[in-house]
Amino acid sequence: MEGVVVVAVLTVVVAVFLSALYSGPRHVVSKLDCVNNVKEIDIAFRIWEGDNGDKRPMEVPVALGGAQ
């Protein structure tokens, strides 16, 4: 009977340990998603600048499609 309890406790400990290991890569993926989003925003700003006389959206009046 004691052996069954020991096996059950070890199973729970291993499950918790594996769960902790599995949650790690999701955090890394989240960071990579954030970096990729920032890169895409930068590319969008550069394209905007190319189309609008090298001015960022904050430098262009709303009447011309900007955000000033």
Phi and psi restraints in degrees (range 20) as a CNS / XPLOR table:
assign (resid 1 and name C) (resid 2 and name N)
       (resid 2 and name CA) (resid 2 and name C) 1.0 -65.5 20.0 2
assign (resid 2 and name N) (resid 2 and name CA)
       (resid 2 and name C) (resid 3 and name N) 1.0 -33.2 20.0 2
assign (resid 2 and name C) (resid 3 and name N)
       (resid 3 and name CA) (resid 3 and name C) 1.0 -64.0 20.0 2
assign (resid 3 and name N) (resid 3 and name CA)
       (resid 3 and name C) (resid 4 and name N) 1.0 -37.2 20.0 2
assign (resid 3 and name C) (resid 4 and name N)
       (resid 4 and name CA) (resid 4 and name C) 1.0 -66.2 20.0 2
assign (resid 4 and name N) (resid 4 and name CA)
       (resid 4 and name C) (resid 5 and name N) 1.0 -40.4 20.0 2
assign (resid 4 and name C) (resid 5 and name N)
       (resid 5 and name CA) (resid 5 and name C) 1.0 -65.4 20.0 2
assign (resid 5 and name N) (resid 5 and name CA)
       (resid 5 and name C) (resid 6 and name N) 1.0 -42.4 20.0 2
assign (resid 5 and name C) (resid 6 and name N)
       (resid 6 and name CA) (resid 6 and name C) 1.0 -62.7 20.0 2
assign (resid 6 and name N) (resid 6 and name CA)
       (resid 6 and name C) (resid 7 and name N) 1.0 -44.4 20.0 2
assign (resid 6 and name C) (resid 7 and name N)
       (resid 7 and name CA) (resid 7 and name C) 1.0 -63.6 20.0 2
assign (resid 7 and name N) (resid 7 and name CA)
       (resid 7 and name C) (resid 8 and name N) 1.0 -40.8 20.0 2
assign (resid 7 and name C) (resid 8 and name N)
       (resid 8 and name CA) (resid 8 and name C) 1.0 -64.2 20.0 2
assign (resid 8 and name N) (resid 8 and name CA)
       (resid 8 and name C) (resid 9 and name N) 1.0 -43.6 20.0 2
assign (resid 8 and name C) (resid 9 and name N)
       (resid 9 and name CA) (resid 9 and name C) 1.0 -65.0 20.0 2
assign (resid 9 and name N) (resid 9 and name CA)
       (resid 9 and name C) (resid 10 and name N) 1.0 -43.7 20.0 2
assign (resid 9 and name C) (resid 10 and name N)
       (resid 10 and name CA) (resid 10 and name C) 1.0 -62.6 20.0 2
assign (resid 10 and name N) (resid 10 and name CA)
       (resid 10 and name C) (resid 11 and name N) 1.0 -37.9 20.0 2
assign (resid 10 and name C) (resid 11 and name N)
       (resid 11 and name CA) (resid 11 and name C) 1.0 -62.9 20.0 2
assign (resid 11 and name N) (resid 11 and name CA)
       (resid 11 and name C) (resid 12 and name N) 1.0 -42.7 20.0 2
assign (resid 11 and name C) (resid 12 and name N)
       (resid 12 and name CA) (resid 12 and name C) 1.0 -64.8 20.0 2
assign (resid 12 and name N) (resid 12 and name CA)
       (resid 12 and name C) (resid 13 and name N) 1.0 -42.6 20.0 2
assign (resid 12 and name C) (resid 13 and name N)
       (resid 13 and name CA) (resid 13 and name C) 1.0 -63.2 20.0 2
assign (resid 13 and name N) (resid 13 and name CA)
       (resid 13 and name C) (resid 14 and name N) 1.0 -43.7 20.0 2
assign (resid 13 and name C) (resid 14 and name N)
       (resid 14 and name CA) (resid 14 and name C) 1.0 -64.8 20.0 2
assign (resid 14 and name N) (resid 14 and name CA)
       (resid 14 and name C) (resid 15 and name N) 1.0 -40.1 20.0 2
assign (resid 14 and name C) (resid 15 and name N)
       (resid 15 and name CA) (resid 15 and name C) 1.0 -63.1 20.0 2
assign (resid 15 and name N) (resid 15 and name CA)
       (resid 15 and name C) (resid 16 and name N) 1.0 -42.5 20.0 2
assign (resid 15 and name C) (resid 16 and name N)
       (resid 16 and name CA) (resid 16 and name C) 1.0 -65.7 20.0 2
assign (resid 16 and name N) (resid 16 and name CA)
       (resid 16 and name C) (resid 17 and name N) 1.0 -42.2 20.0 2
assign (resid 16 and name C) (resid 17 and name N)
       (resid 17 and name CA) (resid 17 and name C) 1.0 -63.3 20.0 2
assign (resid 17 and name N) (resid 17 and name CA)
       (resid 17 and name C) (resid 18 and name N) 1.0 -45.6 20.0 2
assign (resid 17 and name C) (resid 18 and name N)
       (resid 18 and name CA) (resid 18 and name C) 1.0 -65.8 20.0 2
assign (resid 18 and name N) (resid 18 and name CA)
       (resid 18 and name C) (resid 19 and name N) 1.0 -35.1 20.0 2
assign (resid 18 and name C) (resid 19 and name N)
       (resid 19 and name CA) (resid 19 and name C) 1.0 -64.0 20.0 2
assign (resid 19 and name N) (resid 19 and name CA)
       (resid 19 and name C) (resid 20 and name N) 1.0 -40.6 20.0 2
assign (resid 19 and name C) (resid 20 and name N)
       (resid 20 and name CA) (resid 20 and name C) 1.0 -65.7 20.0 2
assign (resid 20 and name N) (resid 20 and name CA)
       (resid 20 and name C) (resid 21 and name N) 1.0 -38.9 20.0 2
assign (resid 20 and name C) (resid 21 and name N)
       (resid 21 and name CA) (resid 21 and name C) 1.0 -67.5 20.0 2
assign (resid 21 and name N) (resid 21 and name CA)
       (resid 21 and name C) (resid 22 and name N) 1.0 -36.6 20.0 2
assign (resid 21 and name C) (resid 22 and name N)
       (resid 22 and name CA) (resid 22 and name C) 1.0 -71.4 20.0 2
assign (resid 22 and name N) (resid 22 and name CA)
       (resid 22 and name C) (resid 23 and name N) 1.0 -30.4 20.0 2
assign (resid 22 and name C) (resid 23 and name N)
       (resid 23 and name CA) (resid 23 and name C) 1.0 -74.2 20.0 2
assign (resid 23 and name N) (resid 23 and name CA)
       (resid 23 and name C) (resid 24 and name N) 1.0 -19.0 20.0 2
assign (resid 23 and name C) (resid 24 and name N)
       (resid 24 and name CA) (resid 24 and name C) 1.0 -61.4 20.0 2
assign (resid 24 and name N) (resid 24 and name CA)
       (resid 24 and name C) (resid 25 and name N) 1.0 -53.7 20.0 2
assign (resid 24 and name C) (resid 25 and name N)
       (resid 25 and name CA) (resid 25 and name C) 1.0 -61.1 20.0 2
assign (resid 25 and name N) (resid 25 and name CA)
       (resid 25 and name C) (resid 26 and name N) 1.0 -30.0 20.0 2
assign (resid 25 and name C) (resid 26 and name N)
       (resid 26 and name CA) (resid 26 and name C) 1.0 -63.6 20.0 2
assign (resid 26 and name N) (resid 26 and name CA)
       (resid 26 and name C) (resid 27 and name N) 1.0 -35.4 20.0 2
assign (resid 26 and name C) (resid 27 and name N)
       (resid 27 and name CA) (resid 27 and name C) 1.0 -66.9 20.0 2
assign (resid 27 and name N) (resid 27 and name CA)
       (resid 27 and name C) (resid 28 and name N) 1.0 -39.3 20.0 2
assign (resid 27 and name C) (resid 28 and name N)
       (resid 28 and name CA) (resid 28 and name C) 1.0 -66.2 20.0 2
assign (resid 28 and name N) (resid 28 and name CA)
       (resid 28 and name C) (resid 29 and name N) 1.0 -42.0 20.0 2
assign (resid 28 and name C) (resid 29 and name N)
       (resid 29 and name CA) (resid 29 and name C) 1.0 -61.9 20.0 2
assign (resid 29 and name N) (resid 29 and name CA)
       (resid 29 and name C) (resid 30 and name N) 1.0 -39.7 20.0 2
assign (resid 29 and name C) (resid 30 and name N)
       (resid 30 and name CA) (resid 30 and name C) 1.0 -61.3 20.0 2
assign (resid 30 and name N) (resid 30 and name CA)
       (resid 30 and name C) (resid 31 and name N) 1.0 -41.7 20.0 2
assign (resid 30 and name C) (resid 31 and name N)
       (resid 31 and name CA) (resid 31 and name C) 1.0 -64.5 20.0 2
assign (resid 31 and name N) (resid 31 and name CA)
       (resid 31 and name C) (resid 32 and name N) 1.0 -41.5 20.0 2
assign (resid 31 and name C) (resid 32 and name N)
       (resid 32 and name CA) (resid 32 and name C) 1.0 -65.3 20.0 2
assign (resid 32 and name N) (resid 32 and name CA)
       (resid 32 and name C) (resid 33 and name N) 1.0 -38.2 20.0 2
assign (resid 32 and name C) (resid 33 and name N)
       (resid 33 and name CA) (resid 33 and name C) 1.0 -61.8 20.0 2
assign (resid 33 and name N) (resid 33 and name CA)
       (resid 33 and name C) (resid 34 and name N) 1.0 -40.7 20.0 2
assign (resid 33 and name C) (resid 34 and name N)
       (resid 34 and name CA) (resid 34 and name C) 1.0 -64.6 20.0 2
assign (resid 34 and name N) (resid 34 and name CA)
       (resid 34 and name C) (resid 35 and name N) 1.0 -45.3 20.0 2
assign (resid 34 and name C) (resid 35 and name N)
       (resid 35 and name CA) (resid 35 and name C) 1.0 -61.5 20.0 2
assign (resid 35 and name N) (resid 35 and name CA)
       (resid 35 and name C) (resid 36 and name N) 1.0 -42.7 20.0 2
assign (resid 35 and name C) (resid 36 and name N)
       (resid 36 and name CA) (resid 36 and name C) 1.0 -64.7 20.0 2
assign (resid 36 and name N) (resid 36 and name CA)
       (resid 36 and name C) (resid 37 and name N) 1.0 -38.6 20.0 2
assign (resid 36 and name C) (resid 37 and name N)
       (resid 37 and name CA) (resid 37 and name C) 1.0 -63.7 20.0 2
assign (resid 37 and name N) (resid 37 and name CA)
       (resid 37 and name C) (resid 38 and name N) 1.0 -41.4 20.0 2
assign (resid 37 and name C) (resid 38 and name N)
       (resid 38 and name CA) (resid 38 and name C) 1.0 -64.1 20.0 2
assign (resid 38 and name N) (resid 38 and name CA)
       (resid 38 and name C) (resid 39 and name N) 1.0 -39.5 20.0 2
assign (resid 38 and name C) (resid 39 and name N)
       (resid 39 and name CA) (resid 39 and name C) 1.0 -63.8 20.0 2
assign (resid 39 and name N) (resid 39 and name CA)
       (resid 39 and name C) (resid 40 and name N) 1.0 -40.6 20.0 2
assign (resid 39 and name C) (resid 40 and name N)
       (resid 40 and name CA) (resid 40 and name C) 1.0 -65.8 20.0 2
assign (resid 40 and name N) (resid 40 and name CA)
       (resid 40 and name C) (resid 41 and name N) 1.0 -38.4 20.0 2
assign (resid 40 and name C) (resid 41 and name N)
       (resid 41 and name CA) (resid 41 and name C) 1.0 -64.0 20.0 2
assign (resid 41 and name N) (resid 41 and name CA)
       (resid 41 and name C) (resid 42 and name N) 1.0 -42.3 20.0 2
assign (resid 41 and name C) (resid 42 and name N)
       (resid 42 and name CA) (resid 42 and name C) 1.0 -61.5 20.0 2
assign (resid 42 and name N) (resid 42 and name CA)
       (resid 42 and name C) (resid 43 and name N) 1.0 -42.1 20.0 2
assign (resid 42 and name C) (resid 43 and name N)
       (resid 43 and name CA) (resid 43 and name C) 1.0 -63.0 20.0 2
assign (resid 43 and name N) (resid 43 and name CA)
       (resid 43 and name C) (resid 44 and name N) 1.0 -40.7 20.0 2
assign (resid 43 and name C) (resid 44 and name N)
       (resid 44 and name CA) (resid 44 and name C) 1.0 -62.8 20.0 2
assign (resid 44 and name N) (resid 44 and name CA)
       (resid 44 and name C) (resid 45 and name N) 1.0 -41.6 20.0 2
assign (resid 44 and name C) (resid 45 and name N)
       (resid 45 and name CA) (resid 45 and name C) 1.0 -63.5 20.0 2
assign (resid 45 and name N) (resid 45 and name CA)
       (resid 45 and name C) (resid 46 and name N) 1.0 -41.1 20.0 2
assign (resid 45 and name C) (resid 46 and name N)
       (resid 46 and name CA) (resid 46 and name C) 1.0 -65.3 20.0 2
assign (resid 46 and name N) (resid 46 and name CA)
       (resid 46 and name C) (resid 47 and name N) 1.0 -39.5 20.0 2
assign (resid 46 and name C) (resid 47 and name N)
       (resid 47 and name CA) (resid 47 and name C) 1.0 -64.6 20.0 2
assign (resid 47 and name N) (resid 47 and name CA)
       (resid 47 and name C) (resid 48 and name N) 1.0 -42.7 20.0 2
assign (resid 47 and name C) (resid 48 and name N)
       (resid 48 and name CA) (resid 48 and name C) 1.0 -58.1 20.0 2
assign (resid 48 and name N) (resid 48 and name CA)
       (resid 48 and name C) (resid 49 and name N) 1.0 -47.1 20.0 2
assign (resid 48 and name C) (resid 49 and name N)
       (resid 49 and name CA) (resid 49 and name C) 1.0 -60.1 20.0 2
assign (resid 49 and name N) (resid 49 and name CA)
       (resid 49 and name C) (resid 50 and name N) 1.0 -39.6 20.0 2
assign (resid 49 and name C) (resid 50 and name N)
       (resid 50 and name CA) (resid 50 and name C) 1.0 -64.4 20.0 2
assign (resid 50 and name N) (resid 50 and name CA)
       (resid 50 and name C) (resid 51 and name N) 1.0 -32.9 20.0 2
assign (resid 50 and name C) (resid 51 and name N)
       (resid 51 and name CA) (resid 51 and name C) 1.0 -87.6 20.0 2
assign (resid 51 and name N) (resid 51 and name CA)
       (resid 51 and name C) (resid 52 and name N) 1.0 -13.1 20.0 2
assign (resid 51 and name C) (resid 52 and name N)
       (resid 52 and name CA) (resid 52 and name C) 1.0 -129.4 20.0 2
assign (resid 52 and name N) (resid 52 and name CA)
       (resid 52 and name C) (resid 53 and name N) 1.0 45.2 20.0 2
assign (resid 52 and name C) (resid 53 and name N)
       (resid 53 and name CA) (resid 53 and name C) 1.0 64.5 20.0 2
assign (resid 53 and name N) (resid 53 and name CA)
       (resid 53 and name C) (resid 54 and name N) 1.0 38.0 20.0 2
assign (resid 53 and name C) (resid 54 and name N)
       (resid 54 and name CA) (resid 54 and name C) 1.0 57.6 20.0 2
assign (resid 54 and name N) (resid 54 and name CA)
       (resid 54 and name C) (resid 55 and name N) 1.0 34.4 20.0 2
assign (resid 54 and name C) (resid 55 and name N)
       (resid 55 and name CA) (resid 55 and name C) 1.0 -116.3 20.0 2
assign (resid 55 and name N) (resid 55 and name CA)
       (resid 55 and name C) (resid 56 and name N) 1.0 140.1 20.0 2
assign (resid 55 and name C) (resid 56 and name N)
       (resid 56 and name CA) (resid 56 and name C) 1.0 -76.1 20.0 2
assign (resid 56 and name N) (resid 56 and name CA)
       (resid 56 and name C) (resid 57 and name N) 1.0 163.0 20.0 2
assign (resid 56 and name C) (resid 57 and name N)
       (resid 57 and name CA) (resid 57 and name C) 1.0 -56.2 20.0 2
assign (resid 57 and name N) (resid 57 and name CA)
       (resid 57 and name C) (resid 58 and name N) 1.0 -31.2 20.0 2
assign (resid 57 and name C) (resid 58 and name N)
       (resid 58 and name CA) (resid 58 and name C) 1.0 -72.4 20.0 2
assign (resid 58 and name N) (resid 58 and name CA)
       (resid 58 and name C) (resid 59 and name N) 1.0 -14.4 20.0 2
assign (resid 58 and name C) (resid 59 and name N)
       (resid 59 and name CA) (resid 59 and name C) 1.0 -98.9 20.0 2
assign (resid 59 and name N) (resid 59 and name CA)
       (resid 59 and name C) (resid 60 and name N) 1.0 -3.1 20.0 2
assign (resid 59 and name C) (resid 60 and name N)
       (resid 60 and name CA) (resid 60 and name C) 1.0 -108.3 20.0 2
assign (resid 60 and name N) (resid 60 and name CA)
       (resid 60 and name C) (resid 61 and name N) 1.0 133.6 20.0 2
assign (resid 60 and name C) (resid 61 and name N)
       (resid 61 and name CA) (resid 61 and name C) 1.0 -62.0 20.0 2
assign (resid 61 and name N) (resid 61 and name CA)
       (resid 61 and name C) (resid 62 and name N) 1.0 152.0 20.0 2
assign (resid 61 and name C) (resid 62 and name N)
       (resid 62 and name CA) (resid 62 and name C) 1.0 -58.4 20.0 2
assign (resid 62 and name N) (resid 62 and name CA)
       (resid 62 and name C) (resid 63 and name N) 1.0 -35.5 20.0 2
assign (resid 62 and name C) (resid 63 and name N)
       (resid 63 and name CA) (resid 63 and name C) 1.0 -61.8 20.0 2
assign (resid 63 and name N) (resid 63 and name CA)
       (resid 63 and name C) (resid 64 and name N) 1.0 -24.1 20.0 2
assign (resid 63 and name C) (resid 64 and name N)
       (resid 64 and name CA) (resid 64 and name C) 1.0 -102.8 20.0 2
assign (resid 64 and name N) (resid 64 and name CA)
       (resid 64 and name C) (resid 65 and name N) 1.0 11.4 20.0 2
assign (resid 64 and name C) (resid 65 and name N)
       (resid 65 and name CA) (resid 65 and name C) 1.0 97.5 20.0 2
assign (resid 65 and name N) (resid 65 and name CA)
       (resid 65 and name C) (resid 66 and name N) 1.0 5.3 20.0 2
assign (resid 65 and name C) (resid 66 and name N)
       (resid 66 and name CA) (resid 66 and name C) 1.0 -91.4 20.0 2
assign (resid 66 and name N) (resid 66 and name CA)
       (resid 66 and name C) (resid 67 and name N) 1.0 -160.6 20.0 2
assign (resid 66 and name C) (resid 67 and name N)
       (resid 67 and name CA) (resid 67 and name C) 1.0 -125.6 20.0 2
assign (resid 67 and name N) (resid 67 and name CA)
       (resid 67 and name C) (resid 68 and name N) 1.0 14.2 20.0 2
